[in-house]
Amino acid sequence: MPAGRALTTRIAAPIRNAPTPMTRRRRVSAADRPAVTVDWRLVTIGGLLGLWMLIVIGRLVQLQVYQAATLREKAEQQQQKTFRTTPARGTILDRQGRELATSLKVASVYVAPQNIRPEEDRRKLAATLAAVLGLDADKVLEKLTSKRPFVALKRKVSPEEEKAIQNLGLPGVELVTEMQRHYPQGLVGASVIGFVGLSEDEVEERGKAGVERAFEQHLLGRPGRVIVEQDARRKVFNVLETAPEVGQSLILTLDAQIQFEVERILTEALREQGGKGGAIAVLEPATGEVLALASSFGDPLHEPPRDAEALLRRYRNRAVMDHYEPGSVFKIVTYAGAFEEKLLTRQQKIDCQGGSIQMNGHTILDGGRYGALTAEEAFAKSSNVAAIKTGLRLGRDRLLRYVERFGFGQPTEVGLAGETPGGVGQLSDALLGAVPMGYSVNVTPLQLCAAAATIANGGVWVQPHVARRIVSTTGDVLLDIKPRTRRVVSRETAREMTELMRAVVERGTGKRASVRGYTTAGKTGTTKKVERGRYSETRYVASFVGFAPATRPALAIAVMIDEPPYGRHHGGDAAAPIFARVVETLLPLLKIPPDTSPEIDPAWAAGAPIPTEATPDGEVADRPAPLRLPTTQATVLAAPPNPETTSVVTVGDARRMPDLRGLSLRAALTACAKVGVRLEATGFGTVRTQSVPPGTLITEGMACQATLDH
């Protein structure tokens, strides 16, 4: 049965080939494995999703971590707009506490164009605002349609304009508080105080001249802020305002009343005698404190300037910014150097050669044909020949040394912007004869005043300065100004020079600088101005510098008059009388007792004795106490009348009170002195009210209170 057998074999084969538990699994080759199919579309999608998630996470890290501050700032810029407002500058005060410059709160009008109601007729609104604020309607309309969120319509409006805007109550029109500089004393001391102007961004008021500029870093406060918040439609929904911070206060050595009087004297003198202008400097010798600096280009100093050019001239301080050849006043330096070097004595004779000397081919003349004169006589008569011979004996090096010691050729650093140092050129042999008599050297009136103060102060130069101290808003003293000092000449030399300068006033070229009741000392000077490279024969500068009282100096004063009328152009004629006016006005004002009057009022004698102070080299010199007016509104005591010259108005045997109204302080003092009334004045300017009615019978010891106002 072959066929059946074959079938059995075929059936049995698979059974024999089936694995048993003890049989090993045969390794399957790669070719025998079933094929695996990959869906690449799913892989691609998954990869892209993963990459997208990485990008999102990275971007979130970038935005939330690295760019968070920048984006926050940009968001605030879109939602908020910040505007700076004018900071409050510190107050400037005089030595008596009177305000010279202060900052006042004023309102500024701003507009938020997006907050104006759509139904409003903007052209009509512009016309209304223009009428109230005094602006051009078209320009107002341009601002009302601006895309900016907050636009200044008019800054620093008047109180009337502010009230009118408040009454209108217009949506989108805002009043913002800012600060504006105010000068309570008007133009008094303008050339010292200076002025302010807006910065380039028209926000901060910056000092442009005077102490306003010199002390800018102390006076400038911190600006305020106005934050305007707006929504996504750029509509303003909130305005936040931060007030500006006040700057530090500056207390000056200046006295507003003294400054007013000195400016008045200069104005009156120029009007009476003529001249293109001038300057007066007044110092306290013992401390170097500047009491007044008056400067004029011929304009009345207490009247409004005629135009913008006159206004700018008003702020130029000629006492520190103008330099000129001083002429014979510079002989103070020459003679002081010779005395200090023991080359000359007061009574030593100098041959003046008939008033003529030859120097480098030029003939130098004196004012007279003088022969042999003592040094005191030569100085009093202002002999050029004697000065040149004294300078030649002193020599180039020593002369230059004293020029520098007295402070010439270098700025005093008084504390005012724009000060010029002046100077001496190369002192060649050709110029050695010019400098001793005040030519070929340039000085400022303040430098001359400091030189005179050096003699008055026993030979010690004290740095002139206009600032006393800087004070915080809480009243704490942040900086107390301490001037530099140096000894220039000995006390003995200073005493000798004082005698020479007294001789000038008593019997020399400065007789018109004498003042009844007070001793004065000084020196005259007259110089030709340079015109087209040559010295003019008709244009001069007249000077006088000195101090008073000569026995106990309280004031050092320098007067410079630019181009006085020819014929009255000498220092003794044009400048010395102005010096006398300043002395006779200020010394009674400061309650400085007369030192030559035969009868002294008990009120003067009651004053405290004048102390002494140690000089830098340890010597003790007679130095006057620093001037201090007794109250913030100075009390003025009239000088005692002179029985030989006083004429009084009488009715029978009784004297009556004169009418002081409309008189200047000086005239009121004179009128009261004539009737024996003690004048107590407050303010400065001309008398407006008096406590004792005109015509009242005078009783012994009567006092009259007067109020002055300019």
C-alpha positions as CSV (number, residue, x, y, z in Angstrom):
1,M,0.0,0.0,0.0
2,P,2.4,2.6,-1.1
3,A,-0.2,5.3,-1.5
4,G,-1.4,5.0,2.1
5,R,2.0,5.0,3.4
6,A,2.9,8.1,1.7
7,L,-0.1,9.9,3.1
8,T,0.9,8.8,6.5
9,T,4.3,10.1,6.1
10,R,3.1,13.5,5.0
11,I,0.7,13.7,7.9
12,A,3.3,12.6,10.4
13,A,6.0,15.0,9.3
14,P,4.6,18.1,10.9
15,I,4.0,16.1,14.2
16,R,7.6,15.1,14.2
17,N,8.8,18.6,13.5
18,A,6.7,20.2,16.3
19,P,8.8,21.4,19.2
20,T,8.7,19.7,22.5
21,P,9.3,21.3,25.9
22,M,12.9,20.1,25.9
23,T,13.6,21.2,22.4
24,R,15.5,24.5,21.8
25,R,13.9,27.4,19.8
26,R,15.6,27.8,16.5
27,R,17.0,31.3,15.8
28,V,15.0,33.2,13.2
29,S,17.0,35.2,10.7
30,A,16.2,38.8,9.8
31,A,15.0,37.6,6.5
32,D,12.4,35.4,8.2
33,R,11.0,38.2,10.4
34,P,7.8,39.9,9.4
35,A,8.2,43.6,8.0
36,V,7.4,46.6,10.3
37,T,5.7,49.6,8.7
38,V,6.6,53.3,10.1
39,D,4.0,56.1,9.7
40,W,6.3,59.1,9.0
41,R,3.4,61.5,9.0
42,L,2.9,60.9,12.7
43,V,6.6,61.3,13.3
44,T,6.7,64.7,11.5
45,I,3.7,66.0,13.3
46,G,5.2,65.0,16.6
47,G,8.5,66.6,15.9
48,L,6.9,69.8,14.8
49,L,4.7,69.9,18.0
50,G,7.8,69.4,20.1
51,L,9.7,72.1,18.3
52,W,6.8,74.5,18.6
53,M,6.7,73.8,22.4
54,L,10.4,74.5,22.7
55,I,10.0,77.8,20.8
56,V,7.1,78.8,23.0
57,I,8.9,78.0,26.2
58,G,12.0,79.8,24.9
59,R,10.0,82.8,23.9
60,L,8.3,82.9,27.3
61,V,11.6,82.8,29.1
62,Q,12.9,85.6,26.9
63,L,9.8,87.7,27.5
64,Q,9.3,87.0,31.2
65,V,13.0,86.9,32.2
66,Y,15.3,88.7,29.9
67,Q,13.0,91.4,28.4
68,A,10.6,91.8,31.3
69,A,12.0,95.2,32.4
70,T,12.2,96.6,28.9
71,L,8.7,95.5,28.0
72,R,7.3,96.8,31.2
73,E,8.8,100.2,30.4
74,K,7.3,100.1,26.9
75,A,3.9,99.2,28.3
76,E,4.1,102.1,30.7
77,Q,5.2,104.4,28.0
78,Q,2.1,103.5,26.0
79,Q,-0.2,103.7,29.0
80,Q,1.6,106.5,30.9
81,K,3.2,109.8,29.9
82,T,5.5,111.6,32.3
83,F,6.2,115.3,32.1
84,R,8.7,117.2,34.3
85,T,7.7,120.4,36.0
86,T,9.9,123.3,37.0
87,P,11.8,122.6,40.2
88,A,11.7,125.2,43.1
89,R,15.1,126.9,43.2
90,G,16.5,127.8,46.6
91,T,15.9,131.2,48.1
92,I,18.6,133.9,48.0
93,L,18.7,136.2,51.0
94,D,20.7,139.2,52.0
95,R,22.7,139.5,55.2
96,Q,19.7,140.7,57.1
97,G,17.4,137.9,55.9
98,R,15.6,139.9,53.2
99,E,14.5,137.8,50.2
100,L,16.4,138.8,47.1
101,A,15.2,135.8,44.9
102,T,12.6,133.2,45.6
103,S,10.4,130.7,43.8
104,L,6.6,131.1,43.8
105,K,4.0,128.5,42.9
106,V,2.2,129.4,39.6
107,A,-0.3,127.5,37.5
108,S,0.3,126.3,33.9
109,V,-2.5,125.3,31.5
110,Y,-2.2,121.9,29.8
111,V,-4.7,120.2,27.5
112,A,-5.4,116.4,27.0
113,P,-6.8,116.5,23.4
114,Q,-8.3,112.9,23.6
115,N,-10.4,114.0,26.6
116,I,-12.2,116.8,24.8
117,R,-15.7,115.7,24.2
118,P,-16.3,114.8,20.5
119,E,-19.3,117.0,20.3
120,E,-17.3,120.0,21.3
121,D,-16.6,122.5,18.5
122,R,-12.8,122.6,18.8
123,R,-12.5,125.8,16.8
124,K,-15.0,127.5,19.1
125,L,-13.1,126.1,22.2
126,A,-9.8,127.3,20.8
127,A,-11.3,130.8,20.4
128,T,-12.5,130.7,24.0
129,L,-9.2,129.6,25.4
130,A,-7.2,132.1,23.2
131,A,-9.4,134.9,24.5
132,V,-8.8,134.0,28.2
133,L,-5.1,133.3,27.9
134,G,-4.2,136.0,25.3
135,L,-3.0,133.5,22.7
136,D,-3.4,133.1,19.0
137,A,-6.6,131.0,18.3
138,D,-5.0,129.1,15.4
139,K,-2.1,128.0,17.5
140,V,-4.4,126.9,20.3
141,L,-6.5,124.9,17.8
142,E,-3.3,123.2,16.6
143,K,-2.6,122.0,20.1
144,L,-6.3,120.9,20.7
145,T,-6.0,118.6,17.7
146,S,-2.6,117.2,18.6
147,K,-2.0,113.5,18.8
148,R,0.1,113.9,21.9
149,P,-1.7,112.9,25.2
150,F,-0.8,116.1,27.1
151,V,0.2,119.4,25.6
152,A,1.2,122.7,27.3
153,L,-1.2,125.4,26.3
154,K,0.3,128.2,28.3
155,R,2.8,128.0,31.2
156,K,3.0,130.2,34.3
157,V,-0.3,132.0,33.8
158,S,-1.4,135.0,35.9
159,P,-3.8,134.5,38.9
160,E,-6.6,136.0,36.8
161,E,-6.1,133.6,34.0
162,E,-5.9,130.7,36.4
163,K,-9.2,131.7,38.0
164,A,-10.8,132.1,34.5
165,I,-9.8,128.6,33.5
166,Q,-11.1,127.2,36.7
167,N,-14.5,128.9,36.1
168,L,-14.7,127.4,32.6
169,G,-14.4,123.9,33.9
170,L,-13.6,122.5,30.5
171,P,-13.0,118.7,30.2
172,G,-9.5,117.9,29.0
173,V,-8.1,121.3,30.2
174,E,-5.9,120.9,33.3
175,L,-4.1,123.3,35.6
176,V,-0.6,122.1,36.7
177,T,1.4,123.7,39.5
178,E,4.9,124.9,38.5
179,M,7.5,127.3,40.0
180,Q,8.5,130.7,38.8
181,R,11.5,132.8,39.9
182,H,10.5,136.1,41.7
183,Y,12.8,139.0,42.7
184,P,11.0,140.8,45.6
185,Q,13.5,143.8,45.5
186,G,13.0,144.3,41.8
187,L,16.1,145.3,40.0
188,V,18.1,146.2,43.2
189,G,21.3,144.3,43.0
190,A,20.4,142.8,39.6
191,S,24.1,142.7,38.5
192,V,25.0,140.7,41.6
193,I,22.0,138.4,41.9
194,G,21.7,137.7,38.1
195,F,18.7,136.0,36.5
196,V,17.4,132.6,35.4
197,G,16.3,131.2,32.0
198,L,14.6,128.0,30.9
199,S,16.8,125.0,30.1
200,E,16.9,123.5,26.6
201,D,14.0,121.3,27.3
202,E,12.1,124.3,28.7
203,V,11.5,122.6,32.0
204,E,14.1,123.8,34.6
205,E,15.0,127.4,35.3
206,R,18.8,127.6,35.0
207,G,21.0,130.4,36.4
208,K,22.3,132.6,33.6
209,A,24.2,135.3,35.4
210,G,25.4,136.5,38.9
211,V,25.1,134.2,41.9
212,E,22.1,132.5,40.3
213,R,24.7,131.0,37.9
214,A,27.7,130.8,40.2
215,F,25.8,128.8,42.8
216,E,23.6,126.8,40.4
217,Q,24.4,123.4,41.8
218,H,23.2,124.5,45.2
219,L,20.2,126.5,44.2
220,L,18.7,124.1,41.7
221,G,16.1,121.8,43.1
222,R,14.7,118.6,41.7
223,P,11.9,118.8,39.1
224,G,8.4,117.7,39.9
225,R,6.5,115.1,37.7
226,V,3.1,114.9,36.1
227,I,2.1,111.3,35.2
228,V,-0.7,111.0,32.7
229,E,-2.4,107.6,32.5
230,Q,-4.4,106.6,29.4
231,D,-6.4,103.6,28.3
232,A,-6.1,101.5,25.1
233,R,-8.0,104.2,23.2
234,R,-5.4,106.7,24.4
235,K,-8.0,108.5,26.5
236,V,-6.6,110.1,29.6
237,F,-8.3,108.7,32.7
238,N,-6.0,109.9,35.5
239,V,-3.4,112.6,36.2
240,L,-0.8,112.1,39.0
241,E,1.3,115.1,40.2
242,T,4.5,115.0,42.2
243,A,5.6,118.4,43.6
244,P,9.1,119.6,42.8
245,E,11.8,119.6,45.6
246,V,13.2,122.9,46.8
247,G,16.9,123.7,46.3
248,Q,19.3,124.9,49.0
249,S,19.1,128.5,50.2
250,L,22.0,131.0,49.7
251,I,22.7,133.8,52.2
252,L,24.7,136.6,50.8
253,T,27.0,139.2,52.4
254,L,25.1,141.8,50.4
255,D,22.9,144.2,52.2
256,A,19.8,145.2,50.1
257,Q,19.5,148.6,51.7
258,I,23.1,149.4,51.2
259,Q,23.0,148.1,47.7
260,F,20.0,150.3,47.0
261,E,21.7,153.4,48.4
262,V,24.9,152.8,46.5
263,E,23.0,152.3,43.2
264,R,21.0,155.5,43.8
265,I,24.2,157.5,44.5
266,L,25.8,156.2,41.3
267,T,22.7,156.9,39.2
268,E,22.4,160.5,40.6
269,A,26.1,161.2,40.2
270,L,26.0,160.1,36.5
271,R,22.9,162.2,35.9
272,E,24.4,165.2,37.5
273,Q,28.0,165.2,36.2
274,G,27.7,163.0,33.1
275,G,29.7,159.9,32.1
276,K,29.1,156.7,30.1
277,G,28.7,154.6,33.3
278,G,30.7,153.4,36.2
279,A,31.0,151.0,39.1
280,I,31.2,151.1,42.9
281,A,32.4,148.3,45.2
282,V,31.9,148.4,48.9
283,L,33.7,145.9,51.2
284,E,34.0,145.3,54.9
285,P,37.8,145.3,55.3
286,A,38.0,142.9,58.3
287,T,36.0,140.1,56.7
288,G,36.1,140.7,53.0
289,E,32.4,140.6,52.8
290,V,30.9,142.5,49.9
291,L,28.2,144.9,51.1
292,A,27.4,146.4,47.7
293,L,28.4,146.2,44.0
294,A,26.8,148.8,41.8
295,S,27.2,148.8,38.1
296,S,25.9,151.2,35.5
297,F,26.1,151.9,31.7
298,G,24.4,155.3,32.3
299,D,20.9,154.0,32.6
300,P,18.8,154.8,35.8
301,L,19.3,151.6,37.9
302,H,15.9,151.7,39.6
303,E,13.8,152.4,36.5
304,P,12.6,149.7,34.1
305,P,15.0,149.2,31.2
306,R,14.0,150.8,27.9
307,D,14.6,147.7,25.8
308,A,16.1,144.2,25.8
309,E,19.6,145.5,25.2
310,A,19.3,147.8,28.3
311,L,18.0,144.9,30.3
312,L,21.1,142.8,29.4
313,R,23.4,145.6,30.3
314,R,21.7,145.8,33.7
315,Y,23.0,142.3,34.5
316,R,26.6,143.0,33.5
317,N,28.6,143.6,36.7
318,R,31.3,146.1,35.8
319,A,32.9,145.8,39.2
320,V,34.2,142.3,38.4
321,M,33.8,142.0,34.6
322,D,35.4,145.2,33.3
323,H,39.1,145.8,33.6
324,Y,41.0,148.9,32.9
325,E,44.3,150.7,33.5
326,P,43.9,152.2,37.0
327,G,46.3,155.0,36.9
328,S,47.5,156.7,40.1
329,V,45.4,154.6,42.5
330,F,47.9,151.9,41.7
331,K,50.6,153.9,43.4
332,I,49.3,152.3,46.6
333,V,51.0,149.1,45.5
334,T,54.3,150.9,44.5
335,Y,54.7,152.8,47.7
336,A,53.6,150.0,50.0
337,G,56.2,147.7,48.4
338,A,58.9,150.4,48.9
339,F,58.0,150.9,52.5
340,E,57.9,147.2,53.2
341,E,61.4,146.7,51.6
342,K,62.7,149.6,53.7
343,L,63.6,151.6,50.6
344,L,61.5,154.6,51.5
345,T,60.1,156.5,54.5
346,R,57.3,159.0,54.7
347,Q,59.6,162.0,55.2
348,Q,62.3,160.9,52.7
349,K,62.8,163.4,49.9
350,I,62.3,162.4,46.2
351,D,63.6,164.7,43.5
352,C,60.7,165.2,41.1
353,Q,62.9,167.0,38.5
354,G,60.5,169.9,37.9
355,G,57.7,167.5,37.1
356,S,59.2,165.7,34.1
357,I,61.1,162.5,33.4
358,Q,62.3,160.7,30.3
359,M,61.4,157.0,30.0
360,N,62.3,155.0,26.9
361,G,62.0,158.0,24.6
362,H,58.7,159.3,26.2
363,T,58.3,162.3,28.4
364,I,56.3,161.7,31.6
365,L,54.8,164.8,33.2
366,D,53.5,165.6,36.6
367,G,50.5,167.8,37.4
368,G,52.9,170.6,38.5
369,R,56.5,171.6,38.3
370,Y,57.5,169.8,41.5
371,G,61.0,169.9,42.9
372,A,62.1,167.8,45.9
373,L,59.1,166.4,47.8
374,T,58.8,164.1,50.7
375,A,57.3,160.7,49.9
376,E,54.1,161.8,51.7
377,E,53.9,165.0,49.6
378,A,54.6,163.2,46.4
379,F,51.9,160.7,47.0
380,A,49.4,163.3,48.0
381,K,50.1,165.4,44.9
382,S,50.2,162.2,42.8
383,S,53.6,162.8,41.3
384,N,54.3,160.4,38.4
385,V,58.0,161.2,38.5
386,A,58.2,160.1,42.2
387,A,56.2,157.0,41.5
388,I,58.4,156.0,38.6
389,K,61.6,156.6,40.7
390,T,60.1,154.5,43.5
391,G,59.2,151.7,41.2
392,L,62.7,151.7,39.7
393,R,64.3,151.4,43.2
394,L,61.9,148.6,44.0
395,G,62.9,146.7,40.8
396,R,61.1,144.4,38.4
397,D,60.9,141.3,40.5
398,R,60.0,142.9,43.8
399,L,57.4,145.1,42.1
400,L,55.8,142.1,40.4
401,R,55.8,140.3,43.8
402,Y,53.7,143.0,45.4
403,V,51.4,143.3,42.5
404,E,50.6,139.6,43.0
405,R,50.4,139.8,46.7
406,F,47.8,142.6,46.5
407,G,45.7,140.2,44.3
408,F,46.2,141.7,40.9
409,G,46.4,139.5,37.8
410,Q,44.3,136.8,39.4
411,P,40.5,136.4,40.0
412,T,39.4,137.2,43.5
413,E,36.9,134.2,43.2
414,V,34.3,136.5,44.8
415,G,31.5,134.1,43.8
416,L,30.2,135.8,40.7
417,A,30.1,134.3,37.2
418,G,32.2,136.0,34.5
419,E,34.9,137.6,36.8
420,T,38.0,138.7,34.9
421,P,41.4,138.4,36.4
422,G,43.0,141.5,34.8
423,G,46.8,141.2,34.7
424,V,50.2,142.5,34.0
425,G,52.0,141.6,30.8
426,Q,55.7,140.8,30.6
427,L,57.2,143.5,32.7
428,S,60.1,144.5,30.4
429,D,62.5,147.3,31.1
430,A,60.4,149.5,28.8
431,L,57.3,149.0,31.0
432,L,59.0,149.2,34.3
433,G,58.3,152.9,34.4
434,A,54.6,152.5,33.4
435,V,53.4,150.0,36.0
436,P,54.4,152.0,39.1
437,M,52.0,154.8,38.0
438,G,49.2,152.4,37.0
439,Y,49.7,151.9,33.3
440,S,50.3,148.6,31.4
441,V,48.4,146.8,34.1
442,N,44.7,145.9,34.0
443,V,42.5,145.7,37.2
444,T,38.9,145.5,38.2
445,P,37.2,147.9,40.6
446,L,36.8,145.0,43.1
447,Q,40.5,144.2,43.0
448,L,41.3,147.8,43.8
449,C,38.8,147.8,46.6
450,A,40.4,144.7,48.0
451,A,43.8,146.4,47.8
452,A,42.5,149.4,49.8
453,A,40.9,147.0,52.3
454,T,44.3,145.4,52.8
455,I,45.8,148.7,54.0
456,A,42.7,149.3,56.1
457,N,43.0,145.8,57.6
458,G,46.5,146.2,58.9
459,G,48.2,144.7,55.8
460,V,46.2,141.6,55.6
461,W,44.4,140.8,52.3
462,V,41.1,139.1,52.8
463,Q,39.4,137.4,49.9
464,P,36.3,139.4,48.8
465,H,33.2,137.2,48.7
466,V,29.4,137.7,48.2
467,A,28.2,134.4,49.8
468,R,28.1,133.8,53.6
469,R,26.6,130.4,53.8
470,I,24.4,127.7,52.2
471,V,21.5,126.5,54.1
472,S,19.2,123.4,53.7
473,T,15.4,123.6,53.6
474,T,15.4,122.6,57.2
475,G,17.6,125.5,58.2
476,D,20.8,123.4,58.7
477,V,24.0,125.2,57.6
478,L,25.5,123.0,54.8
479,L,28.5,125.3,54.0
480,D,29.9,128.2,55.8
481,I,32.0,130.3,53.4
482,K,35.5,131.0,54.8
483,P,37.6,133.5,52.8
484,R,41.3,133.1,52.2
485,T,43.6,135.5,53.9
486,R,47.3,136.4,53.5
487,R,49.6,139.0,54.9
488,V,50.8,141.4,52.2
489,V,52.7,144.0,54.2
490,S,53.4,144.6,57.8
491,R,51.2,146.5,60.2
492,E,53.8,149.3,60.3
493,T,53.7,149.6,56.5
494,A,49.9,149.7,56.6
495,R,50.0,152.5,59.1
496,E,52.4,154.5,57.0
497,M,50.2,154.0,53.9
498,T,47.2,155.1,55.9
499,E,48.9,158.3,56.7
500,L,49.8,158.8,53.0
501,M,46.2,158.1,52.0
502,R,44.9,160.5,54.6
503,A,47.2,163.2,53.2
504,V,45.7,162.7,49.8
505,V,42.3,163.7,51.2
506,E,43.4,166.4,53.6
507,R,45.8,168.3,51.4
508,G,46.2,166.5,48.1
509,T,44.3,165.5,44.9
510,G,41.4,163.9,46.9
511,K,40.1,166.8,48.9
512,R,36.6,166.3,47.6
513,A,36.6,162.9,49.3
514,S,36.5,164.4,52.8
515,V,33.4,163.9,54.9
516,R,32.3,166.1,57.8
517,G,32.5,164.1,61.0
518,Y,34.6,161.2,59.7
519,T,38.3,160.8,58.7
520,T,38.8,159.3,55.3
521,A,41.8,158.0,53.4
522,G,42.2,157.2,49.7
523,K,43.9,157.8,46.4
524,T,42.8,159.3,43.2
525,G,43.4,158.0,39.7
526,T,43.0,159.2,36.1
527,T,43.9,157.2,33.0
528,K,43.5,157.8,29.3
529,K,41.5,155.2,27.4
530,V,43.1,153.5,24.4
531,E,41.5,154.5,21.1
532,R,42.6,152.9,17.8
533,G,45.8,151.7,19.4
534,R,46.8,155.0,20.9
535,Y,45.9,156.8,24.2
536,S,43.1,159.2,23.7
537,E,43.4,162.9,24.7
538,T,39.7,163.3,25.5
539,R,38.4,160.0,26.8
540,Y,39.4,159.1,30.4
541,V,38.6,156.8,33.3
542,A,38.4,158.4,36.7
543,S,38.9,156.4,39.9
544,F,39.0,156.8,43.7
545,V,39.7,154.1,46.2
546,G,39.8,154.4,49.9
547,F,38.3,153.6,53.3
548,A,36.5,155.2,56.2
549,P,36.7,156.0,59.0
550,A,40.5,156.2,58.6
551,T,41.1,155.7,62.3
552,R,38.9,152.6,62.6
553,P,38.1,151.4,59.1
554,A,34.6,150.0,58.6
555,L,34.2,150.4,54.8
556,A,36.5,150.1,51.9
557,I,35.2,151.7,48.7
558,A,36.3,151.8,45.1
559,V,34.7,154.2,42.6
560,M,35.2,154.0,38.8
561,I,33.6,156.4,36.3
562,D,33.8,155.6,32.6
563,E,34.4,158.7,30.4
564,P,33.5,161.6,32.6
565,P,33.1,164.9,30.7
566,Y,36.4,166.2,29.6
567,G,37.6,169.0,31.9
568,R,36.1,167.3,34.9
569,H,37.7,164.0,34.1
570,H,40.2,163.7,36.9
571,G,39.7,161.2,39.7
572,G,39.6,164.0,42.3
573,D,36.7,165.7,40.4
574,A,34.7,162.8,39.0
575,A,35.1,160.0,41.5
576,A,36.2,161.4,44.9
577,P,32.9,163.2,45.5
578,I,31.0,160.0,44.9
579,F,33.2,158.3,47.4
580,A,32.2,161.0,49.9
581,R,28.5,160.6,49.2
582,V,28.8,156.8,49.8
583,V,30.6,157.4,53.1
584,E,28.3,160.0,54.5
585,T,25.3,157.9,53.6
586,L,26.4,154.5,54.8
587,L,28.3,155.2,58.0
588,P,25.3,156.7,59.7
589,L,23.1,153.9,58.3
590,L,25.5,151.4,59.9
591,K,25.6,153.3,63.1
592,I,29.4,153.9,62.8
593,P,30.1,156.8,65.2
594,P,31.8,159.9,63.9
595,D,35.5,160.1,64.7
596,T,36.2,163.9,64.3
597,S,33.1,165.6,65.6
598,P,33.7,167.6,68.8
599,E,30.4,166.5,70.3
600,I,29.4,162.9,70.2
601,D,25.7,162.0,70.7
602,P,25.3,159.5,73.7
603,A,23.6,157.1,71.3
604,W,26.8,156.8,69.4
605,A,28.9,156.4,72.5
606,A,26.7,153.6,73.7
607,G,28.0,151.3,71.0
608,A,30.2,148.3,72.0
609,P,34.0,148.7,71.8
610,I,35.5,147.5,68.6
611,P,37.3,144.2,69.1
612,T,40.6,143.1,67.8
613,E,41.4,140.0,65.8
614,A,44.5,138.0,65.2
615,T,46.0,138.2,61.8
616,P,47.2,135.1,59.9
617,D,50.8,135.6,61.1
618,G,49.8,135.7,64.7
619,E,50.0,139.5,65.1
620,V,47.1,141.4,66.6
621,A,46.0,144.4,64.6
622,D,43.2,146.9,65.2
623,R,40.4,145.6,63.1
624,P,36.8,146.8,63.1
625,A,34.0,144.5,64.2
626,P,32.1,143.1,61.2
627,L,29.2,145.4,60.2
628,R,25.9,144.0,61.3
629,L,22.7,146.0,60.9
630,P,20.6,145.4,64.1
631,T,17.4,144.2,62.5
632,T,16.2,142.6,59.3
633,Q,14.6,146.0,58.5
634,A,17.6,148.2,59.4
635,T,17.2,150.9,62.0
636,V,18.9,154.1,61.0
637,L,20.2,156.7,63.4
638,A,20.7,160.2,62.3
639,A,24.2,161.6,62.9
640,P,24.4,164.4,65.5
641,P,24.0,167.9,64.2
642,N,27.0,170.1,64.0
643,P,26.3,173.3,66.1
644,E,28.4,175.4,63.9
645,T,26.6,174.6,60.6
646,T,23.2,173.4,61.6
647,S,20.2,175.7,60.7
648,V,16.9,174.7,62.1
649,V,13.3,175.8,61.3
650,T,11.9,177.5,64.4
651,V,8.6,179.1,65.4
652,G,9.6,181.5,68.2
653,D,12.1,179.4,70.2
654,A,10.6,176.0,69.2
655,R,11.8,173.7,66.5
656,R,9.2,171.8,64.4
657,M,9.3,168.4,62.7
658,P,10.0,168.7,58.9
659,D,8.0,166.9,56.3
660,L,10.2,163.8,55.3
661,R,7.7,162.3,52.8
662,G,9.3,161.8,49.3
663,L,12.8,162.4,50.6
664,S,15.7,160.0,50.1
665,L,17.2,158.4,53.2
666,R,20.2,160.7,53.0
667,A,18.0,163.8,52.7
668,A,15.8,162.6,55.6
669,L,18.8,162.0,57.8
670,T,20.0,165.5,57.1
671,A,16.6,167.1,57.8
672,C,16.3,165.2,61.1
673,A,19.9,166.0,62.1
674,K,19.1,169.7,61.7
675,V,16.3,169.6,64.2
676,G,17.9,167.1,66.6
677,V,15.5,164.2,65.9
678,R,16.6,160.6,66.0
679,L,15.5,159.0,62.7
680,E,14.6,155.3,62.8
681,A,13.9,154.1,59.3
682,T,12.8,150.8,57.9
683,G,13.0,149.7,54.3
684,F,14.8,151.6,51.6
685,G,14.1,154.1,48.9
686,T,12.2,157.3,49.6
687,V,10.2,158.1,52.7
688,R,6.5,157.1,52.5
689,T,5.3,157.6,56.0
690,Q,6.6,159.2,59.2
691,S,5.3,158.7,62.8
692,V,5.8,162.3,63.8
693,P,3.5,164.6,61.7
694,P,5.1,167.5,60.0
695,G,5.0,170.7,62.0
696,T,5.0,168.9,65.4
697,L,7.0,170.7,68.1
698,I,10.3,169.0,68.7
699,T,11.0,167.7,72.2
700,E,14.3,166.6,73.7
701,G,15.2,163.0,72.7
702,M,12.4,162.8,70.2
703,A,12.5,159.9,67.7
704,C,10.7,159.6,64.4
705,Q,9.9,156.2,62.7
706,A,9.9,156.4,58.9
707,T,9.0,153.8,56.4
708,L,10.9,153.9,53.1
709,D,9.8,152.3,49.9
710,H,11.2,152.2,46.3
